[in-house]
């Protein structure tokens, strides 16, 4: 094992913002997308909120404000991931 030579530049990462830039999340829109997709994935795996899914086959119920189906719900699956994405966009 060799020690780094004097001509090699060692890059350091300072803080959370530097880490986000290094991971490709320099723009608020990319951070919002990753946060929203992560929240949606975790909620889907957990099956939450329960009111957003049908009991019979586990499919998602439609949103009542844009659908006239009888089992439409106001608790849509994408409300929380959308809120997480908006918060990540505005506050990071």
N, C-alpha and C positions, 0 to 999 in steps of 0.2 A: 504494500500500500504506500502510495507516494503522497507527500504533502502537496497542496496546491502551489503552483509556481507563482511568482510575483506578478506575472502578466495576466493572470486569470481574474476576471471581475466576479465577485460573489454578490448575487442579488439578494437583498433582504426585503421582507414584506413587513410593513408597519401597520398594525391594527386590522380591524375588520374590513374597512374599506379597501385596503391594499389586498387583502385576501380575496375579496369579491372581484376586484379587477383582475387578479391573477387567474381566477376561475372562469373568466369570461362574462362576469355579471356586472360590467361597468355601467351599463345603462339601466335606469329605473324600469323601463319596459321589460327588459330581460329578467330582472329580479322579480317583477310582478308576475310574469309568466311562470317562472319556476315555482314561486310560492303558491300560486293558484293551482297548478298541476299537482304539486305535492299535497296540498290540502284535499283536492278532489280524490287523489289516489288513496289517501289514508281514510277518508270518509267512505269511499266505495268499498274498501276492504272491510271496514267495520260495519258496513250496512246502515250507516246513520245518515240522516235522520230516518227512523223506521217508517214514518208517515209518508216518505217520498217513494217507497217501493211497494209493489203489489205482493200480497201474501202468496198467491198461487205460483207464480213463476219467477219472482224476484226482479221483474223488469221495473223501470222507473215510471212513476205516474206522471201524467202531463201537468203543466202549471195551469192553475185555474183561471188566471187572468188572460191567457191566450188560447185556452181549449174549452170546449163545451162538453167534454166527456163527463160521465157521472162520477167517476172516481178521481177526477182532477183534484189536486191539492194546492194549498197556498204555501206549503212547506216544500219547495222544490230542492232537488239535490244540489243544484249549482249556485244557490244563494250564498252559502257560506264560503265556498272557494272563490266566488266573485268578490265578496267582501274582503277576503284575505289578500287577493291580488290588488285590489284598489288600495288597501292600507299599505301594502308593500311598495306600491308605486309612489304613494304620497309621502311616506315617512322614512324611506331609505335613500 
